[in-house]
């Protein structure tokens, strides 16, 4: 039985929508957390209806590559989701993560309600005050308008393509960082 199945069917379920660079990388990280039910890659924050991957990659639609993380909030809180988010990408890079450059790779939290907005803004303020990073956080906090699910071939990308060169270069270091900092919050492997 999976961790998600072990959580009560009546446990409160919440959704977080986050952009932290390539959605293949972000999806792979969140799929390892206890309490996470589902992670879907997609696009939001732009001005084009039903954008596709090629349009978003051109950077003309205004959308960010994001993941929607559905989770049991009694197992993992929204704040904890954000703590993982901030620890697995560089929130000080404007419109860039590693080799990926463009506004579609921006660091952004799309909140679903005022409580999420408050938690996100407060955590960013705390991290900046603590100088948790070498530069100020540039992560924007925006209201979610509409989420467009990415094409099927983007879903579970790392799980289905573990030997793909980009995945091998970028994702394992993120997973190792997650294991070293948050081992008790990870699903058991096996």
GUVEX-164120 format. One record per residue: residue number from 1; x, y, z of N, C-alpha, C in turn. Coordinates in nm, 4 decimals. Layout:
N
n, nxx, nyy, nzz, caxx, cayy, cazz, cxx, cyy, czz
NUM, X, Y, Z, X, Y, Z, X, Y, Z
...
% end
This chain:
190
n, nxx, nyy, nzz, caxx, cayy, cazz, cxx, cyy, czz
1, 0.0856, -0.1181, 0.0000, 0.0000, 0.0000, 0.0000, 0.0898, 0.1238, 0.0000
2, 0.0588, 0.2212, -0.0847, 0.1398, 0.3427, -0.0935, 0.1121, 0.4340, 0.0249
3, 0.2041, 0.5299, 0.0463, 0.1845, 0.6278, 0.1531, 0.0536, 0.7026, 0.1357
4, 0.0217, 0.7361, 0.0096, -0.1021, 0.8102, -0.0170, -0.2235, 0.7258, 0.0190
5, -0.2179, 0.5948, -0.0089, -0.3302, 0.5071, 0.0225, -0.3438, 0.4882, 0.1731
6, -0.2304, 0.4968, 0.2451, -0.2346, 0.4795, 0.3888, -0.3025, 0.5971, 0.4578
7, -0.2965, 0.7146, 0.3978, -0.3649, 0.8301, 0.4549, -0.5152, 0.8071, 0.4453
8, -0.5856, 0.8549, 0.5409, -0.7299, 0.8364, 0.5445, -0.7967, 0.8954, 0.4207
9, -0.8969, 0.8248, 0.3701, -0.9720, 0.8753, 0.2552, -1.0389, 1.0083, 0.2872
10, -1.0637, 1.0331, 0.4155, -1.1293, 1.1573, 0.4534, -1.0293, 1.2676, 0.4888
11, -0.8987, 1.2387, 0.4758, -0.7969, 1.3400, 0.5063, -0.8117, 1.4582, 0.4109
12, -0.7920, 1.5782, 0.4627, -0.8033, 1.6962, 0.3769, -0.7018, 1.6907, 0.2626
13, -0.7485, 1.7242, 0.1441, -0.6641, 1.7243, 0.0251, -0.6488, 1.8682, -0.0213
14, -0.5263, 1.9043, -0.0571, -0.4960, 2.0386, -0.1020, -0.4141, 2.0287, -0.2304
15, -0.4092, 2.1372, -0.3064, -0.3324, 2.1416, -0.4305, -0.2389, 2.2616, -0.4265
16, -0.1136, 2.2383, -0.4648, -0.0151, 2.3453, -0.4797, 0.0270, 2.3496, -0.6263
17, 0.0445, 2.4692, -0.6805, 0.0892, 2.4850, -0.8191, 0.2175, 2.5668, -0.8172
18, 0.3257, 2.5040, -0.8649, 0.4594, 2.5597, -0.8491, 0.5398, 2.5535, -0.9777
19, 0.6152, 2.6580, -1.0041, 0.7081, 2.6610, -1.1164, 0.8477, 2.6847, -1.0656
20, 0.9366, 2.5915, -1.0954, 1.0753, 2.6035, -1.0494, 1.1717, 2.5524, -1.1533
21, 1.1512, 2.5942, -1.2779, 1.2345, 2.5457, -1.3871, 1.1604, 2.4403, -1.4669
22, 1.2339, 2.3517, -1.5268, 1.1764, 2.2448, -1.6093, 1.0796, 2.1602, -1.5265
23, 0.9596, 2.1385, -1.5787, 0.8625, 2.0621, -1.4995, 0.8992, 1.9157, -1.4847
24, 0.9825, 1.8612, -1.5718, 1.0273, 1.7222, -1.5538, 1.1018, 1.7089, -1.4214
25, 1.1856, 1.8085, -1.3918, 1.2663, 1.8065, -1.2696, 1.1799, 1.8272, -1.1461
26, 1.0917, 1.9241, -1.1528, 1.0068, 1.9561, -1.0382, 0.9141, 1.8393, -1.0074
27, 0.8576, 1.7793, -1.1116, 0.7690, 1.6642, -1.0938, 0.8424, 1.5494, -1.0243
28, 0.9639, 1.5201, -1.0685, 1.0403, 1.4073, -1.0137, 1.0646, 1.4230, -0.8643
29, 1.0898, 1.5453, -0.8194, 1.1149, 1.5710, -0.6778, 0.9896, 1.5453, -0.5951
30, 0.8782, 1.6013, -0.6358, 0.7566, 1.5914, -0.5548, 0.6961, 1.4517, -0.5540
31, 0.7256, 1.3713, -0.6536, 0.6732, 1.2349, -0.6562, 0.7317, 1.1482, -0.5450
32, 0.8376, 1.1925, -0.4801, 0.9031, 1.1140, -0.3761, 0.8557, 1.1481, -0.2343
33, 0.7672, 1.2444, -0.2190, 0.7284, 1.2903, -0.0858, 0.6089, 1.2147, -0.0284
34, 0.6183, 1.1816, 0.0983, 0.5051, 1.1217, 0.1691, 0.3884, 1.2196, 0.1668
35, 0.2692, 1.1682, 0.1492, 0.1495, 1.2512, 0.1511, 0.1099, 1.3060, 0.0157
36, 0.1993, 1.2987, -0.0817, 0.1667, 1.3464, -0.2163, 0.0855, 1.2383, -0.2870
37, -0.0286, 1.2773, -0.3383, -0.1197, 1.1861, -0.4056, -0.0913, 1.1809, -0.5551
38, -0.0679, 1.3003, -0.6127, -0.0536, 1.3095, -0.7580, 0.0289, 1.4324, -0.7908
39, 0.1095, 1.4221, -0.8977, 0.1845, 1.5359, -0.9496, 0.1608, 1.5400, -1.0997
40, 0.1110, 1.6536, -1.1488, 0.0867, 1.6701, -1.2919, 0.1652, 1.7891, -1.3439
41, 0.2303, 1.7696, -1.4585, 0.3006, 1.8788, -1.5250, 0.2031, 1.9570, -1.6106
42, 0.2265, 2.0887, -1.6204, 0.1381, 2.1710, -1.7019, 0.1900, 2.3120, -1.7179
43, 0.0996, 2.4003, -1.7585, 0.1334, 2.5392, -1.7882, 0.0297, 2.6309, -1.7235
44, 0.0761, 2.7448, -1.6743, -0.0148, 2.8461, -1.6237, 0.0566, 2.9807, -1.6204
45, -0.0204, 3.0864, -1.5984, 0.0362, 3.2190, -1.5835, 0.0550, 3.2960, -1.7124
46, -0.0050, 3.2473, -1.8202, 0.0130, 3.3149, -1.9483, -0.1160, 3.3700, -2.0048
47, -0.1114, 3.4081, -2.1310, -0.2258, 3.4732, -2.1949, -0.2847, 3.3943, -2.3117
48, -0.2298, 3.2795, -2.3439, -0.2794, 3.1979, -2.4544, -0.3667, 3.0852, -2.3987
49, -0.4804, 3.0601, -2.4604, -0.5672, 2.9505, -2.4189, -0.5128, 2.8196, -2.4745
50, -0.5104, 2.7179, -2.3902, -0.4643, 2.5848, -2.4280, -0.3289, 2.5836, -2.4985
51, -0.2255, 2.6367, -2.4349, -0.0942, 2.6372, -2.4992, -0.0379, 2.4959, -2.5080
52, 0.0494, 2.4750, -2.6049, 0.1194, 2.3472, -2.6127, 0.2665, 2.3695, -2.5796
53, 0.3392, 2.2612, -2.5678, 0.4783, 2.2666, -2.5244, 0.5641, 2.3539, -2.6161
54, 0.5471, 2.3383, -2.7447, 0.6278, 2.4152, -2.8394, 0.6018, 2.5652, -2.8245
55, 0.4760, 2.6041, -2.8061, 0.4426, 2.7456, -2.7869, 0.5046, 2.7996, -2.6579
56, 0.4929, 2.7237, -2.5510, 0.5470, 2.7674, -2.4228, 0.6991, 2.7783, -2.4309
57, 0.7637, 2.6830, -2.4970, 0.9098, 2.6853, -2.5106, 0.9591, 2.8065, -2.5889
58, 0.8787, 2.8559, -2.6800, 0.9168, 2.9768, -2.7555, 0.9134, 3.1011, -2.6662
59, 0.8464, 3.0927, -2.5523, 0.8427, 3.2033, -2.4583, 0.7473, 3.3151, -2.4951
60, 0.6546, 3.2886, -2.5864, 0.5644, 3.3952, -2.6317, 0.4262, 3.3907, -2.5674
61, 0.3961, 3.2851, -2.4915, 0.2622, 3.2721, -2.4341, 0.2524, 3.3303, -2.2929
62, 0.3656, 3.3553, -2.2297, 0.3669, 3.4055, -2.0930, 0.3511, 3.2980, -1.9864
63, 0.3332, 3.1724, -2.0281, 0.3134, 3.0643, -1.9324, 0.4440, 3.0190, -1.8694
64, 0.4326, 2.9647, -1.7503, 0.5438, 2.8979, -1.6829, 0.5194, 2.7478, -1.6897
65, 0.6270, 2.6710, -1.6990, 0.6168, 2.5267, -1.6803, 0.5977, 2.5059, -1.5300
66, 0.4918, 2.4364, -1.4932, 0.4593, 2.4175, -1.3515, 0.4212, 2.2726, -1.3243
67, 0.4132, 2.2416, -1.1969, 0.3527, 2.1157, -1.1534, 0.2391, 2.1479, -1.0586
68, 0.1349, 2.0670, -1.0682, 0.0284, 2.0730, -0.9679, 0.0465, 1.9521, -0.8793
69, 0.0664, 1.9793, -0.7512, 0.0918, 1.8767, -0.6520, -0.0339, 1.8621, -0.5663
70, -0.0973, 1.7472, -0.5736, -0.2145, 1.7176, -0.4909, -0.1651, 1.6368, -0.3718
71, -0.1987, 1.6819, -0.2499, -0.1411, 1.6186, -0.1311, -0.2403, 1.6156, -0.0157
72, -0.2159, 1.5203, 0.0760, -0.2929, 1.5111, 0.2004, -0.2322, 1.6111, 0.2974
73, -0.3051, 1.7160, 0.3316, -0.2495, 1.8229, 0.4143, -0.2298, 1.7832, 0.5604
74, -0.2800, 1.6679, 0.6019, -0.2511, 1.6213, 0.7377, -0.1211, 1.5403, 0.7415
75, -0.0714, 1.5007, 0.6249, 0.0545, 1.4262, 0.6158, 0.1703, 1.5208, 0.5855
76, 0.1457, 1.6149, 0.4977, 0.2456, 1.7146, 0.4600, 0.1729, 1.8480, 0.4415
77, 0.2260, 1.9510, 0.5012, 0.1587, 2.0812, 0.4955, 0.1993, 2.1589, 0.3706
78, 0.1222, 2.2617, 0.3389, 0.1561, 2.3489, 0.2269, 0.2917, 2.4152, 0.2518
79, 0.3161, 2.4576, 0.3740, 0.4462, 2.5177, 0.4057, 0.5596, 2.4188, 0.3794
80, 0.5418, 2.2928, 0.4187, 0.6451, 2.1918, 0.3920, 0.6648, 2.1712, 0.2423
81, 0.5555, 2.1712, 0.1682, 0.5658, 2.1617, 0.0216, 0.6544, 2.2755, -0.0293
82, 0.6319, 2.3970, 0.0206, 0.7125, 2.5119, -0.0219, 0.8576, 2.4995, 0.0236
83, 0.8806, 2.4445, 0.1407, 1.0184, 2.4254, 0.1879, 1.0944, 2.3314, 0.0942
84, 1.0280, 2.2253, 0.0486, 1.0907, 2.1350, -0.0488, 1.1152, 2.2086, -0.1799
85, 1.0170, 2.2841, -0.2225, 1.0259, 2.3618, -0.3463, 1.1490, 2.4534, -0.3426
86, 1.1648, 2.5294, -0.2349, 1.2769, 2.6226, -0.2263, 1.4114, 2.5521, -0.2138
87, 1.4117, 2.4307, -0.1609, 1.5393, 2.3608, -0.1418, 1.5851, 2.2855, -0.2662
88, 1.4998, 2.2738, -0.3671, 1.5368, 2.1925, -0.4835, 1.5463, 2.2720, -0.6135
89, 1.5435, 2.4045, -0.6035, 1.5732, 2.4877, -0.7201, 1.6335, 2.6184, -0.6681
90, 1.6808, 2.7022, -0.7575, 1.7420, 2.8282, -0.7152, 1.6398, 2.9409, -0.7302
91, 1.5778, 2.9824, -0.6192, 1.4741, 3.0859, -0.6259, 1.5298, 3.2269, -0.6419
92, 1.6615, 3.2378, -0.6565, 1.7223, 3.3700, -0.6757, 1.7512, 3.3986, -0.8229
93, 1.7251, 3.3029, -0.9088, 1.7517, 3.3179, -1.0523, 1.6251, 3.3687, -1.1215
94, 1.6358, 3.4797, -1.1898, 1.5221, 3.5360, -1.2606, 1.5119, 3.4728, -1.3995
95, 1.3995, 3.4049, -1.4239, 1.3714, 3.3446, -1.5550, 1.4794, 3.2471, -1.6004
96, 1.5311, 3.1697, -1.5042, 1.6363, 3.0754, -1.5392, 1.6527, 2.9722, -1.4282
97, 1.6803, 2.8484, -1.4699, 1.7227, 2.7430, -1.3788, 1.8278, 2.6622, -1.4531
98, 1.9497, 2.6667, -1.4061, 2.0578, 2.5940, -1.4721, 2.0729, 2.6380, -1.6165
99, 2.0703, 2.5411, -1.7072, 2.0841, 2.5694, -1.8501, 1.9542, 2.6198, -1.9128
100, 1.8427, 2.6043, -1.8421, 1.7124, 2.6434, -1.8961, 1.6890, 2.7918, -1.8720
101, 1.6687, 2.8660, -1.9813, 1.6534, 3.0108, -1.9699, 1.5272, 3.0558, -2.0420
102, 1.4541, 3.1465, -1.9813, 1.3319, 3.2022, -2.0372, 1.2262, 3.2142, -1.9292
103, 1.1268, 3.2978, -1.9531, 1.0237, 3.3216, -1.8512, 0.9427, 3.1961, -1.8202
104, 0.9423, 3.0988, -1.9109, 0.8703, 2.9735, -1.8837, 0.9365, 2.8930, -1.7716
105, 1.0606, 2.9277, -1.7363, 1.1343, 2.8579, -1.6302, 1.1414, 2.9401, -1.5020
106, 1.0596, 3.0436, -1.4912, 1.0649, 3.1312, -1.3744, 1.0246, 3.0584, -1.2463
107, 1.0718, 3.1112, -1.1366, 1.0361, 3.0599, -1.0052, 0.9082, 3.1304, -0.9620
108, 0.8020, 3.0514, -0.9405, 0.6720, 3.1112, -0.9127, 0.5847, 3.0161, -0.8315
109, 0.5085, 3.0736, -0.7420, 0.4079, 3.0012, -0.6646, 0.2728, 3.0572, -0.7062
110, 0.1869, 2.9718, -0.7602, 0.0508, 3.0126, -0.7965, -0.0414, 2.9662, -0.6844
111, -0.0881, 3.0615, -0.6053, -0.1697, 3.0241, -0.4903, -0.3151, 2.9987, -0.5304
112, -0.3787, 2.9076, -0.4554, -0.5175, 2.8685, -0.4789, -0.6146, 2.9411, -0.3871
113, -0.5637, 2.9983, -0.2787, -0.6488, 3.0710, -0.1841, -0.5624, 3.1689, -0.1047
114, -0.6250, 3.2535, -0.0268, -0.5523, 3.3555, 0.0492, -0.4597, 3.2963, 0.1538
115, -0.4945, 3.1819, 0.2095, -0.4072, 3.1182, 0.3084, -0.2759, 3.0758, 0.2429
116, -0.2835, 3.0160, 0.1252, -0.1608, 2.9787, 0.0545, -0.0775, 3.1025, 0.0214
117, -0.1439, 3.2092, -0.0209, -0.0727, 3.3341, -0.0515, 0.0021, 3.3830, 0.0718
118, -0.0660, 3.3858, 0.1852, -0.0057, 3.4327, 0.3099, 0.1140, 3.3460, 0.3491
119, 0.0980, 3.2147, 0.3426, 0.2064, 3.1226, 0.3799, 0.3270, 3.1425, 0.2879
120, 0.3028, 3.1554, 0.1578, 0.4116, 3.1734, 0.0620, 0.4863, 3.3037, 0.0862
121, 0.4121, 3.4125, 0.1011, 0.4761, 3.5428, 0.1228, 0.5543, 3.5453, 0.2540
122, 0.4984, 3.4846, 0.3584, 0.5653, 3.4807, 0.4886, 0.6932, 3.3983, 0.4811
123, 0.6897, 3.2837, 0.4149, 0.8088, 3.1992, 0.4038, 0.9183, 3.2695, 0.3234
124, 0.8827, 3.3343, 0.2156, 0.9813, 3.4083, 0.1366, 1.0468, 3.5160, 0.2228
125, 0.9655, 3.5876, 0.2987, 1.0186, 3.6924, 0.3873, 1.1142, 3.6318, 0.4906
126, 1.0751, 3.5199, 0.5500, 1.1598, 3.4534, 0.6505, 1.2922, 3.4078, 0.5895
127, 1.2865, 3.3470, 0.4707, 1.4084, 3.2985, 0.4053, 1.5007, 3.4141, 0.3686
128, 1.4431, 3.5230, 0.3190, 1.5252, 3.6402, 0.2861, 1.5874, 3.7008, 0.4121
129, 1.5091, 3.7129, 0.5188, 1.5619, 3.7701, 0.6440, 1.6723, 3.6830, 0.7022
130, 1.6604, 3.5516, 0.6862, 1.7614, 3.4581, 0.7370, 1.8807, 3.4456, 0.6420
131, 1.8715, 3.5125, 0.5278, 1.9767, 3.5031, 0.4248, 2.0056, 3.3576, 0.3898
132, 1.8974, 3.2847, 0.3673, 1.9072, 3.1427, 0.3343, 1.9748, 3.1191, 0.2001
133, 1.9751, 3.2207, 0.1151, 2.0369, 3.2111, -0.0168, 2.1370, 3.3259, -0.0319
134, 2.2262, 3.3138, -0.1270, 2.3312, 3.4147, -0.1481, 2.2780, 3.5447, -0.2071
135, 2.1554, 3.5422, -0.2571, 2.0938, 3.6605, -0.3179, 1.9465, 3.6623, -0.2772
136, 1.8787, 3.7753, -0.2947, 1.7357, 3.7809, -0.2611, 1.6524, 3.6860, -0.3483
137, 1.5472, 3.6338, -0.2902, 1.4540, 3.5457, -0.3624, 1.3743, 3.6287, -0.4626
138, 1.3643, 3.5788, -0.5863, 1.2870, 3.6473, -0.6905, 1.1575, 3.5724, -0.7237
139, 1.1282, 3.4672, -0.6497, 1.0070, 3.3885, -0.6715, 0.8850, 3.4787, -0.6615
140, 0.8009, 3.4767, -0.7646, 0.6782, 3.5555, -0.7584, 0.5657, 3.4715, -0.6985
141, 0.4703, 3.5401, -0.6390, 0.3525, 3.4758, -0.5799, 0.2324, 3.5340, -0.6536
142, 0.1639, 3.4479, -0.7299, 0.0560, 3.4930, -0.8173, -0.0681, 3.4062, -0.7977
143, -0.1824, 3.4651, -0.8216, -0.3087, 3.3926, -0.8128, -0.3218, 3.2964, -0.9310
144, -0.3596, 3.1731, -0.9032, -0.3823, 3.0762, -1.0105, -0.5121, 3.1103, -1.0825
145, -0.5047, 3.1260, -1.2116, -0.6245, 3.1519, -1.2928, -0.6740, 3.0220, -1.3572
146, -0.5863, 2.9597, -1.4361, -0.6230, 2.8347, -1.5026, -0.4971, 2.7513, -1.5206
147, -0.5101, 2.6219, -1.5004, -0.3996, 2.5275, -1.5179, -0.4288, 2.4450, -1.6418
148, -0.3329, 2.4401, -1.7321, -0.3440, 2.3564, -1.8518, -0.2509, 2.2378, -1.8343
149, -0.3074, 2.1185, -1.8324, -0.2274, 1.9966, -1.8186, -0.1400, 1.9820, -1.9427
150, -0.0133, 1.9509, -1.9208, 0.0787, 1.9302, -2.0330, 0.0453, 1.8005, -2.1051
151, 0.0981, 1.7882, -2.2233, 0.0779, 1.6699, -2.3058, 0.1175, 1.5439, -2.2290
152, 0.0550, 1.4313, -2.2634, 0.0761, 1.3059, -2.1912, 0.2234, 1.2662, -2.1830
153, 0.3000, 1.2920, -2.2873, 0.4392, 1.2470, -2.2854, 0.5248, 1.3225, -2.1837
154, 0.4734, 1.4310, -2.1268, 0.5452, 1.5030, -2.0214, 0.5137, 1.4484, -1.8824
155, 0.4060, 1.3743, -1.8674, 0.3658, 1.3230, -1.7369, 0.4570, 1.2061, -1.6978
156, 0.4990, 1.2041, -1.5722, 0.5884, 1.0983, -1.5210, 0.7129, 1.0851, -1.6072
157, 0.7638, 1.1970, -1.6561, 0.8706, 1.1945, -1.7556, 0.9960, 1.1235, -1.7052
158, 1.0434, 1.1587, -1.5873, 1.1657, 1.0965, -1.5361, 1.1442, 0.9483, -1.5068
159, 1.0280, 0.9126, -1.4554, 0.9997, 0.7710, -1.4274, 1.0020, 0.6875, -1.5554
160, 0.9565, 0.7475, -1.6654, 0.9515, 0.6748, -1.7931, 1.0785, 0.6902, -1.8760
161, 1.1611, 0.7912, -1.8457, 1.2810, 0.8196, -1.9252, 1.4036, 0.8417, -1.8361
162, 1.4330, 0.7496, -1.7458, 1.5420, 0.7742, -1.6495, 1.6797, 0.7841, -1.7150
163, 1.6955, 0.7297, -1.8341, 1.8261, 0.7313, -1.8995, 1.8436, 0.8474, -1.9962
164, 1.7420, 0.9306, -2.0107, 1.7523, 1.0469, -2.0997, 1.8617, 1.1391, -2.0462
165, 1.9482, 1.1893, -2.1333, 2.0678, 1.2643, -2.0926, 2.0347, 1.3845, -2.0034
166, 1.9360, 1.4648, -2.0424, 1.8988, 1.5822, -1.9614, 1.8573, 1.5379, -1.8212
167, 1.7737, 1.4356, -1.8147, 1.7263, 1.3855, -1.6855, 1.8436, 1.3390, -1.5993
168, 1.9367, 1.2644, -1.6563, 2.0509, 1.2126, -1.5819, 2.1397, 1.3243, -1.5277
169, 2.1513, 1.4309, -1.6020, 2.2384, 1.5414, -1.5634, 2.1749, 1.6290, -1.4542
170, 2.0434, 1.6485, -1.4593, 1.9794, 1.7494, -1.3741, 1.9026, 1.6901, -1.2553
171, 1.8327, 1.5807, -1.2737, 1.7406, 1.5326, -1.1700, 1.8091, 1.4584, -1.0551
172, 1.9024, 1.3655, -1.0781, 1.9640, 1.2955, -0.9637, 2.0258, 1.3873, -0.8578
173, 2.0930, 1.4978, -0.8950, 2.1431, 1.5861, -0.7881, 2.0303, 1.6474, -0.7035
174, 1.9163, 1.6772, -0.7657, 1.8024, 1.7309, -0.6903, 1.7493, 1.6245, -0.5935
175, 1.7403, 1.5009, -0.6401, 1.6904, 1.3929, -0.5549, 1.7875, 1.3645, -0.4411
176, 1.9165, 1.3722, -0.4685, 2.0160, 1.3507, -0.3633, 2.0062, 1.4604, -0.2570
177, 1.9866, 1.5830, -0.3003, 1.9703, 1.6942, -0.2064, 1.8459, 1.6721, -0.1203
178, 1.7402, 1.6253, -0.1829, 1.6164, 1.5960, -0.1101, 1.6413, 1.4870, -0.0058
179, 1.7120, 1.3796, -0.0450, 1.7409, 1.2709, 0.0492, 1.8280, 1.3191, 0.1657
180, 1.9235, 1.4049, 0.1366, 2.0146, 1.4487, 0.2429, 1.9469, 1.5442, 0.3415
181, 1.8487, 1.6204, 0.2965, 1.7850, 1.7194, 0.3839, 1.6534, 1.6736, 0.4451
182, 1.5809, 1.5844, 0.3762, 1.4433, 1.5542, 0.4169, 1.4130, 1.4040, 0.4143
183, 1.5082, 1.3214, 0.4522, 1.4919, 1.1767, 0.4415, 1.3638, 1.1268, 0.5081
184, 1.3302, 1.1808, 0.6247, 1.2116, 1.1336, 0.6983, 1.0808, 1.1677, 0.6286
185, 1.0830, 1.2586, 0.5336, 0.9620, 1.2992, 0.4613, 0.9458, 1.2258, 0.3280
186, 1.0398, 1.1377, 0.2947, 1.0346, 1.0676, 0.1670, 0.9604, 0.9362, 0.1792
187, 0.8977, 0.8981, 0.0690, 0.8323, 0.7676, 0.0629, 0.9386, 0.6599, 0.0751
188, 0.9002, 0.5472, 0.1353, 0.9955, 0.4357, 0.1427, 1.0125, 0.3788, 0.0017
189, 1.1354, 0.3485, -0.0313, 1.1666, 0.2927, -0.1635, 1.1661, 0.1409, -0.1519
190, 1.0970, 0.0772, -0.2457, 1.1002, -0.0674, -0.2405, 0.9720, -0.1287, -0.2577
% end
